[in-house]
C-alpha cells in the first residue's frame, strides 16, 4: 500500500508541476522556443548598450534614447520573460501573491517604458528633421537625460496604481488563483491608453510627418538643381568669346548646384570639378577642348570656357543626385514602414485583447491564444535592437568588434 500511496503522491506532484493538457514533448518545445527568444533578447540589447559606450562613432547624444530603449527591453527579457515561461509550463502560479504582484508590476513598467522610448525616439527624429539647426543646439546631454527620465516616470505612474489598491486581486492567494493583470475596467482603460494607444497615435502622426518632410526636402533639393541642357549665348564682341546664361533662374540653379557640389566635395571647387576633355560649342563656333587644368587652345578663351566646362558636367551630377534622392526616399519609406509595422503587429493584438476580454463575458478565453498574443508583444523587445541597428553601419561594425573581442 505504501508503494501505491507513494506512486499516487508522485503522480499528484507531477500534476502540480505540469499542466495535464501539456505533454512532455510540447513542454520541451515551448521551453526551447521561449528560451531562445529570451536569450536572443538579452544578447541583442546588451550588444546595443555596449556598442554605444565602447564604439566612439556611436557615442552621440541621440543614441542615449537607443540605450534607454535597450535597457527597457533588457529588463523585459530578464525580469518578465523567465517567470512567464515557468508560469506557462506549470499552468499555475506557485510563487505567492507578493511575487505575483511584483512580476505583473515589472511587466507593465518595462513594456510601457519600451513603448514610450519608441515614442521618444520618434519625436527626437521628427525634431531633428523638421528643425535641424535649432534642435541641434537644444539636443544637449542634459535635455536628453531629462526626456529619458520622464519616460520612466510616466511608465511608473502607469504601472503603480494596482499596488496601491486599484485592482481586483484576491486578499488570500493560493495555487488555484491565477496570476494575471487586474481586470478593473477603469484601470484597463487608463493603462491601455497610457501604455499603447496614445503613444501609437503620436508615433503614427510623427512618422507620417517625418516621411512627408523627408520626401519634400529631397525633392526640393533635386528640383532646385535642375539646369536646362540647352545653353543660350548672348551677343558678344568680336574679340571676346563669352558664354553666359540669359535667364536669371539658370544662374540661380547654377549657384545652387555649385553649392551642392561644394558640400559633397569640400576640397574641390566647382570650377575645378569638370570632366576631363569636355567639349563645348557656342554660337556655331568650333568646339574647344578644355583639359583638366582649364586650359584651351586660345589664350583668350581660357577665362571664359573654364567656368563653362564645369557647368557642362552639372547635368550628369544632378542626375546622379536625383537617383540618390530617390534611393533615400525608398530607404526612408522602408525603414519607417518596418518600424511602425513591427510595433503594430507585435503590440496591437495584445492591447485589443487586454481591452476587449474584460468587457466580453461570453468570449472564450483560450490560454494558448492568450500566451501567444502576450509573447508576440514581448517579441517586440527582441526585434527592437535589429530594427534600430540593422540600417546603421556603425552599429554593425560595433557588433562585429564586440563579438570578435569576446572570442
N, C-alpha and C positions, 0 to 999 in steps of 0.2 A: 504493500500500500504506500509505503514511503516513497518507493520509486515512482509509482503512479502520481502520487501527490507532487513529488519533485518535478516530474515531467509536466504536470499541469501548471505548476508555478513557472516553469521555464517558458512554456507557451504564452502564459499571461504576460510575462515580462517582455516577450518578443512583440506581443500585440501593442504594448505601451510604446515601444521604441519605433516600430514601423507601422504605417497605416496598413490595414488589412487589404485595401484596394490597390496597393502598390507592391508589385513583385520585386524580388531582389534585383533582377536584371534591369527593371525600369528605374529603381533607385540608383543603381550604379550609373546608368546613362544620365540621369538628372544631375547627380553629383559631379560627374565629369564635365558635362556641358556648362553648368553654372559655375563650377570651379574654374574652368578655363576663362570664362568671361570675367570673373573676379580677378584672376591673376593678370590677364591682359590689361584690365583697367588700372590695376596698381602699377604695373611696369610702365605703361604708356604715360600716365600722369607724373610719375616720378621722373621719367626722361624729360618731360616738358619743363618741370621745375628746375632740374639740374642744368638743362640747356641754357635757360635764361641766366642763371647765376654763374655758369662756368665758361660760356662762349661769348666773347666780347661783342661781336656784332649784334647779339640779341639783348645786351644789357641796355635797353632803351626804356623810357618811362612807360610807353603804352603797353609794353609786354607784361607789365605787372598785373594788368587785367587778365592776361592769359594765365599767369601764375595763380591768381586768386581762383580762377575757374578750375585749374588743375587741382588745387588744394580741396575745393569743394567736391570735385569728382573723386579724388583720392579718399576722402572721408566716407563717401558713399560706398566705395569698394571695401574699406577697412571696417567701418562701424555698422553698416547696414546689410550688405550682401551676405556675409558669412552666416549671420543669425537667420536670415531668410532661407538660406539653403537648409539649415538644420530644421527650421520650422516646416519647410516644405516636405522634407523626408519623413519626419516624425509624425506629422499630421496633427500635432497638438503642442501646446506651449508648456514646457516643464520647468521654466526658469523663474516663475513667480511674477507677481504684479509689478514690483518695482523695476525689475529689469525690462519687463514688457513696456512700461511707460517710458523708460529712458530710450529704449530701442525705437519706439514709434516717434519720440521727440527728435531723435537724431535723424530718423528717416525724413521727416518733414523739413527739418533745418537744413540738412545737406542737399537734398534735392531742390529745395527752394533757392538756396544760395547758388547752386549750379545754374538754374534758370535765370535768376536775376543777374548773375555775372554775364551770361549771354546777352541779356538786355543792355547791360552797361557797355559791353564791347560794341554792340550795335550803335548806341548813342555816341560813343567815342569816335567810331569810324565816320558817322554822319557829320559830326562837327569838323573832323579833320578834312573831309572832302568839300563841304559847303563853305567853310570859313577857314581855309588852311593857314593864312598868315596870322590872323588874330589868335586862333586856337593854339597854334604852335607856341605862342608866348604864354598862354594860360595853362597849357598842359604841363604843369610842373609836377615834380615828385610828390610834393605835399598835397596838391589837388587830387592826384590820382589815388593816393592813400586814403584821403577823406572819402572819396567816392566808393572805394572798396569797403571801408569800414561801414559806410552807410548801407551797402548791400547786405552785409552780415547782420547789421542791427535790424533791418527790415525783416530778414529771414527769421531772426529770433522773435520778433514781435508776432510773426505769423505762427510759429511753432509752439510758443509757450502757453497760450490760453488753456489748453486741455490740462496742463499740470496744475493750474490754479482753480480748477473746478468746472471749466466749460467742456464737460464730457459726459458720456453715459457709461463709463467703466464701472464694473461691479465693486462693491466695498470688500467683499470676500472673493478671492481669486483662487481657483483650483484648476486641475487639469482639464476639466470639461469646458472651461471658459476660453473662448478664442481670444488671441492677442491681435486686436485689429484697431484701426483708426476709429476715433469716435464718430458716431453717426448722428450726432446732434445737428439738426438741419441748419441752424444759424451758423455754427462753426464751419460746416461744409461749404456754405456759400462764401463766407468770409475768407477761408483758407484757399479755396479753389480760385477765386478771383485774384487774391493777392499773390498766389504762387504761380499761376499759369495764365489765366485769361487776360488780365491787364498787361503782363509782360508780352504775351503773344500779340496783342493789339499794337503795342508800342513797337515791337520788333518788325511786324508786318509793315506798318506805316513808314518806319525809318528805312528799312531795306528797299522799299519801293522808291522812296525819295533818293536814296543813295544811287540806285540803278538809273533813275531818270537823270540825276545831276551828272553822273559819270558819262552817260551817253551824250548829254548836251555839251559838256565840256570837250569831249573828244571830237564831236562833230564840228563845233565851232573852231577848234584848233585846225582841223583838216580844211574846212571851208575858208578860213582866214588865210591859208597858204596857197590858194589856187591862183595861178597866173596864166593869162592867155598864151597859147603857144605861138600865135601869130603876132609878130612884133611890127609895129608901125613906125617907120622912120619919119623924122622931121626934115624939113628943107635945111640943108647946111651949106656953108660957104665952100667954094671950090677947094681951098687949101685945108679944110677941116673935114675929117671923116667922123661924124658924130652919130652914135646910135642911142636914141632916147625913147622913153615910153611916153606916148602922148597922153593917155588917160591918167589922171591923178590917182585913181584907185589902184592902177597897176603898180605905181610907185609904193603905195601903202602895202600892197601884198608882197612886193619885193622885200621891203623892210621887215615885214612880219616873218617871211621865210628866212631872211638873214638872221633874225633873232633866234628862230628855231634851230638853224644850223649852228649858230654860235653856242647855244645851250647844249646841243648834242655833241659838239666838237669844240670844247673850250679852247684848245690850243691851236685851232685852225680858224683863221679869219675867213669870212665868206668869200672875199675876193681871191683867196688863195686856195679855195677848195674846188676849183673847176676840174673837170675831167681832162686828162691829157689828150692833146690832139683834137680839141673841139673845133668844129668847122662852123663858121657863121657866114651869112650872106645878107647884105643890106642894100636896098635901093637898086637892085640889079647889078651891083658891082661884083667883082671877082671875090670868091671865098678867100678868107685869110686864115691860115692855120696858126693857132696860138699854142705855144708849148706850155709846159708845166710852170715855167717861171713867169709867164705872162708876156713873153716877147713875141714879136711879129716881124715879118719881112720888111715892113716900112716903119721907120722910127716914129713917124707922125701918127701911126696907127696904134702904137703901143699903149698909150694912155687911155684911148677910147675903147679899144677892144678887149683889154684885160678884164675890166669890170663886166663887159658883156658876156665873156666866156663863162664867168661864174654864174651869171643868171641863166645861161643856156642849160646848165646842169640841174637847175632847180626843179623843173617839172618831174624829172626822174626821182629826185629826192622826195618831192611831195607825194608821188605815187607810192613810194616805199613807206612814208609816214602814214598814209591813208590805210595801207594794208596793216601796219602795226596797230593803228587805232581800231580797226575792225576786229583784229585779233584780241585786243584788250577788252573790247566790248563783249565779245563772246566769252572770254575767260571770266569777266566780271559777272555776266549773267549766269554762267555755270556755277561759279563759286557761291553766289547768293542763293541760287536755286538749291544747291546741296545743303547749305546751312539751314535754310528755312524748311526744306523738305525733310531732312533728318529730324530736326527738332519737332516738327508737327507729327510725323509718323511715330516717333517714339513716345511723345507725351500726351497727344490728344486722346488716344483711346483710353488711357488711364483716367484722365480728368473727366471724360464723358461718363465712364463707369462710376467714378467717385461721386459725381453729382446725381446721376440717374438712379442708381440702385437704392439708396435710402428712401427715395420717393416712390419706388415701384415695389409694392408688397407682393405682387403676383409674379415678378420676374424670377426666373430660375437662376440661382447663383452657383455656377459650376466652379469648384475650387481650382481645377486645372486651367480654366479660362482666366480666372482672376489672377492666378500666379503668372500665367504667360503675359498678360497685359501689364502686370506690375514689373516684371523683368524687362519688358520692352522699354519701359521708362528708364530703368537702370542702365540699359544698354546705351542710352544717350551719353552717359558718363564715360563709356568705353570708346565711343566714336568721336567725342569732342577733341581729344588730342590728335586724332587723324585728320579731322576736318580743318582744324585751325593751324595745322603744321604741314600738311601734305602739299600745299601750294606755296610754301616758303622754303626756299633752298637753304637758308641759313639754319633752320631747324633740322633739316635733313642732314646737313653737314655736322651739326652738333650731335645728333643721334649717333651718327657713324663714329665720331670721335669718342663718345662716351662708351659705346659698345666695344670699340677696339681696346680702349684702356682697361675695360673690365675683364678682358681675356688674359 
